[in-house]
Amino acid sequence: MKAIVILIMVILFLINSCSNQVICSTPYILGDGECCLDSDSDGKCDTKIAGTEDRENNRDIEEGQDIKQSEIKKPKEILIPETKSVKEVVNDAGDDLYIGPLDSNVVIISYGDYEDKFSQRFNNEVLPKIIERYGDKILYIYKDFPNYEHRLAFRAAEAANCAKDQGKFLEYHNILFNNINHLLNEDLINYAKELNLDVNEFRGCLNFGKYAEDIKQDIDNGNSIGITTTPTVFINGLKIFGFREFDVYRVIIDNFLRFELPGDVIYERALVASSSGKVYLIHKDKSALDETILESPYTNKVDLAEGRFSLEILDKTVEKTKFFDEAKFDAEIKIKRYGELIKEVYKVKLKELEKEEKYEGGVVTDVYINGRSKFGTKQLPRVLAYMSLWGKADVYDRNNDLILNNADFNFIITQGMRENGLIFGDTDKTDTEAYLFIFGIFSKDGTAFPNEDGFLYASWENLYYSIG
């Protein structure tokens, strides 16, 4: 009886194997029942694409996690690059373009990942609005940048390119972004059937790895221009990191197309910025540059903590005294004490912009901060602020309980004036820093911030930002 059971199991196994036969061609090998990439011919499935480390989008810092300097990857300064000519951009894009005319004045290139929810949101939420507003005035190009941790993303990218052979790239591309959690080999074949593709041709293209080298070339190109997250979007060479709302793209594209904006807008500028990593807390003490001032927020008494922020602003002036600025801002700071577990958490959310005329609508770009300015203090070196935001914020604790309501706060992005948290008395034009200040003992009404200093002052020296 036992022999009969074993024989039946063997027969079932053979039947199953024959009915699901998978044939792989170089540079692919069979692994776990599916074809997988073996780019170095070592007989093992690749698990990592070199040079694509640390591409999590807006990753939060876990409690108790140590932040090492070697883990913080950012260019020293990210400003507006000189935009390329449209012809150069199209040449760089190769044969990946699929929406819009080649003679467009604006070329948009996005690097995405079919398993990434932020790439999905750009494709499904932002791109349709761009196409609706600008139509044939722009050329849109998609390039592949699969994250090595997304084990199905590379294969999905190959499938989309195989669909392009049969004139259905855009349709297949959208199906993938509508199904980012269903990208197994069987799923990819089923999507081809949905689009009435020649399945044998599609399967042959996929198993042969026809587009593997093209995708690796996209990845290499992305790495060479400093892409670390998806989506990353270029508008005529201007780089936008991570997922951003449509209004950020609208302002930039409008400027390139020189649209006649309603209300005779005389100035409009957008900025996006974010950071996730170490943050310096600056405490009340003697002023670093004037020790005769005994109580100051501009000191060299600092602590290292963990924190993140996310910022989107629109600096918009219609007339000299009419401002229609917009902003989104939130931050979270986690404070440790001498290697212990996290003791304090502060969550900051922008409530409203300061609309008084002296704050120019709440958002100001390209202003010098110094002792002779309403935006600064004599206790800091004269420094260019790429952006200064004034407003009211609510502050919550780790349990999301409100601990400070309608607090005055200022957030700025400046040239460098601190190094490892310390003011060095001069400015570094090759560096970029961000500062969050929530007024407490220095506020007009005397309301103290609920910590030992009576205010919250934090500085990020590692950030990504783009301004257009």
Buried (B, 14 or more C-beta within 10 A) or exposed (E): EEEEEEEEEEEEEEEEEEEEEBEBEEBBBBBEEBBBBBBEEEEEBBEEBEEBBEBBBBEEBEEEEEBEEEEBEBEEEBEEEEBBEBEEBBEBBEEBBEBBEEEBEBBBBBBBBBBBBBBBBBBEEBBEBBBEBBEEBBBBBBBBBBBBBBBBBBBBBBBBBBBBBBEBBBBBBBBBBEBBEBBEBEBBBBBBEEBEBEEEEBBBBBBBBBBBEBBBBBBEBBBEEEBBBBBBBBBBBBBBBBBBBBBBBBBBBBBBEEBEBEEEBEEBBBBBBBBBBBBBBBBBBBBBBEEEBEEBBBBBBBBEBBBBBBBBBBBBBBEEEBBBBBBBBEBBBBBBEEEEEBEBBBBBEBBEBBBEEEBBBBBBBEBBBBEEEEBBBEBBBBBBBBBBBBBBBBBBBBEEEEBBEEBBBBBBBBBBBBEEBBBBEEBBEEBBBBBBBBBBBBBEEEBBBBBEBBBBBBBBBBBBBBBB
